[in-house]
Amino acid sequence: MAKKILIVDDQYGIRMLLNEVLEKEGYEVHQAPNGQTALQIVKDYKPDLVLLDMKIPGMDGLEILRHIRKTEAELKVIMMTAYGELDLIKEAMALGALTHFTKPFDIDELKKTVSYQLTPQEV
């Protein structure tokens, strides 16, 4: 069964690019342009990983992450930002984000990170 990834970004082009890249890697991909849609998808489809943009109109990435943590405390989240706000990134990491990517990001590096996070690690 394919691992499920949710891409949350208000930029259509970013969502489509990531969707195409990740589907080619064999993942089942869902997309959300805003926080409300993202939270509904998390509830309904139980993704294995969320790629979450930091800056989204309405409900920003940190607010979405806080909501996710209330219902899905163990859900893996990777933050994305076009901005270099270290304070926001630190806050996201404190809320349990695994890592972050600054846009524009390296697609190969993103694929490797996603694969690593979704592959069971030997102990």
Order of alpha helices (4+ residues) and beta strands (2+ residues): beta-alpha-beta-alpha-beta-alpha-beta-alpha-beta-alpha
